[in-house]
Amino acid sequence: MTDPVPDPGNDVALYVHWPYCARICPYCDFNVVRDRGRTEEQAGLVRAILTDLETQAALTGPRRLASIFFGGGTPSLMAPDAVGAVIARAKGLFEPRGPIEITLEANPTDAEADRFDALADAGVNRLSMGVQALDDAALAFLGRNHSADEARRAVAVAGRAFARLSIDLIYARPGQTVDGWTAELTEALDMGFEHVSPYQLTIEPATAFGRAVARHAWTPPDEDLSAALYETTQAVLEGAGFEAYEVSNHARGVAARSSHNLHVWRGGDYLGVGPGAHGRLTLNGVRTATVAQRGIGGYLTGVPAGAPWSERAAQSPAEAAEEKVLLGLRTVEGVGLGELTALGLSPEAEPLAGLIADGFLSRRDQRVVATAQGRPVLDGVLRALLV
């Protein structure tokens, strides 16, 4: 039977990392810095990103452009004309495959909402809004620099500027209840978002939250409450017509899914530009993992010197297949039997056979997917499958 999942083929997507934030959130372990007083540095970074794009295009050769994603950091702090310059350069180097999705992550402050029209004019057609919560006490705890009312105003502005809107929300916060989360999630849906990314609060050791929890300043919700909040998330979104097409991404209809994320999860090539950006490129027939210079200074000097990457590693066929399994099993599409066979795995033999028999995975024609039972414990399923 023909595999129903589209093949990314030779297309390439683009990820642009803008590392600046107005403030550093206490749960964040991304490659970010404070935004203040860096105007000259930011202008230099835009030039370096454009040069990096040209350098990588020369390495990859002619490709079709699948999508563009501006992440960070807070790319809504990026000057709209700089966003437009990156989009134009990417389209000039790689012929777009039709009217491509161009996503930009944004914080819902009033100041950033004032830029939404200009960002849309620059070519952005999908906005991913980091609202995180619709409760002022929760926003203060999360270190956000917007209020719930600011978020509501920004959503209204964004709805007039962009055809496609996504919202990020964080749950499993201390003191959160199932009823409170249900009301908050329902209000977010009433705002008209077609895509929702609800993330369970994760405590990373190197963050301010990690240090606070280590010294017992506060305690995250226990496993039972976290599980109840997860189940509530699935039930509320499913009841509103959303499908969990990936573990942390829900869309109201196939058209609302993020085509950029799907391209990556399907194992497509993507360029990573900007400090610390990761990429996956097929170079001379070999799947290659790249990581840009993490520090802004290192990136600014490395790009013109022809050394934008701190890491460039050829993946073995097994490494490339394992990565496809790790990403693919997070989605409703699952992974093809070919990737599993490349790792010596068969639905008729352990450990895969046992995971299917126990209801954590299921076989659908020529693919294997995680079940509703397997998704909440997917990390454990993957460890059992691949370790």
Secondary structure as UniProt FT lines:
FT   TURN            9..10
FT   STRAND          12..18
FT   STRAND          20..21
FT   TURN            26..27
FT   STRAND          33..34
FT   TURN            36..37
FT   HELIX           39..60
FT   STRAND          64..72
FT   HELIX           75..77
FT   HELIX           80..93
FT   STRAND          95..106
FT   HELIX           110..113
FT   TURN            114..115
FT   HELIX           116..122
FT   STRAND          126..132
FT   HELIX           136..141
FT   TURN            142..143
FT   HELIX           148..161
FT   STRAND          164..171
FT   TURN            174..175
FT   HELIX           178..190
FT   TURN            191..192
FT   STRAND          195..200
FT   TURN            205..206
FT   HELIX           208..214
FT   TURN            215..216
FT   HELIX           223..239
FT   TURN            240..241
FT   STRAND          243..246
FT   TURN            247..248
FT   STRAND          249..251
FT   HELIX           254..256
FT   HELIX           259..265
FT   TURN            266..267
FT   STRAND          269..273
FT   TURN            275..276
FT   STRAND          278..283
FT   TURN            284..285
FT   STRAND          286..292
FT   HELIX           296..302
FT   TURN            303..306
FT   STRAND          309..314
FT   HELIX           317..328
FT   TURN            329..330
FT   TURN            332..333
FT   STRAND          335..336
FT   HELIX           337..342
FT   TURN            343..344
FT   TURN            347..348
FT   TURN            350..351
FT   HELIX           352..357
FT   TURN            358..359
FT   STRAND          361..364
FT   TURN            365..366
FT   STRAND          367..370
FT   TURN            372..374
FT   HELIX           375..377
FT   HELIX           378..386
//
